[in-house]
Amino acid sequence: MLMDHLVFVECEPEALAEQQRVWEERGAWSSTGVAGVFRHLIPERYYQYGVASVYAEFAHRHGWLMPDRVLDPDAYEVLQGAVRQWAGEDRVWTDVVDEFGTPSTLFGSNNPYYGKTLGHVIENSQEPMMSFHLWNGSAPRAEQSWTPEHEEPLLLAVRFGAGPFRQTFTFTPEGRRRLPVE
């Protein structure tokens, strides 16, 4: 709903519908939206942090995202070149921050017991956001109590790029083990 209001205020009423067409062409949109696609990639019933990161990419391209920090172009280039190989090993939240610094945006809370997505961007809004998808057990249903599975969230995947959506993901070994069974 927020995006509907933003495109209206910016006098771009067709922008969100056009973006949804692009997401659909890339395989990032289903009959249940972006959330439906994440359901097949992240082992949580509704992975709102990943969904938020996709909408944030749209907001960043339009100049609406106000990141807490931006990477300089050289650091971003190093990150792009190293991250896929780096994600070849299992990692946790502190590993991501220690290696790549404080994120530009945090989707989710800073509580280590919950999953989240960390986003890294540069000033050039045409460059894709680098998203680190972290998970710490599935969210509880209303009738269940819940304790996290780990002391801090596990990195399941790094996502960036403009190609087919699934191909923009680099899964860690843990992320591959936890891919939802279809």
N, C-alpha and C positions, 0 to 999 in steps of 0.2 A: 504494500500500500504506500509506503514511503516513496518508492521509486515512481509510482504513478503521480504523486504530488510534485516530486522534483522535476519530472519531464514536463508537467503542466506549467510550472512556474518558469521553466527555461524555454517555454514555447516550442517544445519538441515532442508533441504528443505521440508521434509515431516511433520515437527512439526506443522505447522499451519493447514494443511489438517487433521492431526490426532486430533488436538484440535477442529476443526469444527465438526468432527465425535462425539467427546465427548459431545460437546454442543448440537448436534442434539439428542443424546441418552438421555440427561438430559432435553430436551425440551427448550433449550436456543437458538436454531437455527431454522430458518424458511427459506422459499424460498427467503425472503428479509433479511436474516441474523439475527443478534442479534436485530437490530432495529425493525424488524417485531414482535418479541416476546414482546419487551417493549411496542409496540403500544397497546397491550392488557392489559397492567398493569399500565401504567402511562398516565394521561390524556393529553398528548401532542402529536401532530402529529408525531414528530420525536424527541425522547428524547435522544439527543446525549450524555448527561452526564452519563446516565446509561449505554449506549453502551460503552462509553470510560472506565467505571469502569470494565466492563467484560474483555475488551482487556487488561487493566492494571493488572488484576489478572493473565492473561497469561504471561505478561511481568514480573511480580513479581516472578512467579515460575521459570522463566528462568534467573533471576538475572539482568534484564534490567531496572527495575523500580528503580528510585532513590527517595525514599520518603523524604519529608521534616522533618519527625519525625517518629520514630518507638516506639511503646508501649513496655514496658517491659513485659515479659511473664505473670507475676502475674496480672498486670493491664488488659492485654488482656483476661485472664481467668475470671476476675471479669466482664469485659464488656460482654463477651459471656454469662455468667450466668444471667446477669441482664437485658440485652437489650430487650429481647422479652416481658417481663412483663412491662418494662419501656415504650415501644412503645404502650402499651394498652391505653394510653391517647394521646390526640392531643398535638403536640409539634411543635416548630418552630426552625429555625436555631440556635439562641442563646441558646436555651435549650440544643441542642445537644452538642455545644461547651462547655457550662457551666458544663454539666454532664460528658463528656468524653474527653474534652481537644481539643486542636488544632488538626485537622486531619493530617494524614500522607500525604495525597494527596487531592487536591481540583480539581474537574472536573467542569469547569465553572468559572465564574468570582467571585470576592469577593463583587460584587455589590448586595446589599440585595434585589433589585427589580427583580432579575432573579433566576430561578431555578438552581440547582447544585447538585452534588453528592459529599459527603465527604467520603473519604476512610481511614480506620485505619488498619495498618499492624504491624506485629512484624518481627524481623530478620528472623525467620524460614519461608522461602518462601513456605513451604508446608502447612502452616496454612492459611485458607481462609481469604481474605480481608473482613473487615466489612464495608459495604456500606450503607450510609444514603442518601436516595433519597428525595430531597426537590424540591418543585414546587411552582411557584408563578404566575399562569395563563399561558395560552397557548401563545407561541410565535406568533407574528403578521405575517400575510401574507404581501407581499410587498405593496399591495394597502391599507392596514389598518394602522391606528395609534394604539398605544397600551400603556396602563398604567397598572401597576401591580395590581393584585387584593388585595394584602396585603402589609403591611409595611415591612415584611420579609418573606422569603419562608417558607411554611408549610412542615413539615415532613410527607411524605406519606407512606414510608416504610423503613424498615431496611432489608438488605439482607446479608446473609452469609451462608456458608455451601456448601457441595459437593453433596447433593442429587438432586432429581428432582428440576429443576430450580424454578418453581412456589412455591414449598414448602420451598425454602430458603428465601422467603419474609415473613416478619411480617408487616402487614399493620396497620397503626394507624386507629382510627375511621374515621378521615377525608380521609385517603387513601382508605378505604373501600367504603365510600360514593362517591368518585370520580373515582372508577374503571370504565373504559370505557364500555359502553353498547355494547354488541356484537350483 
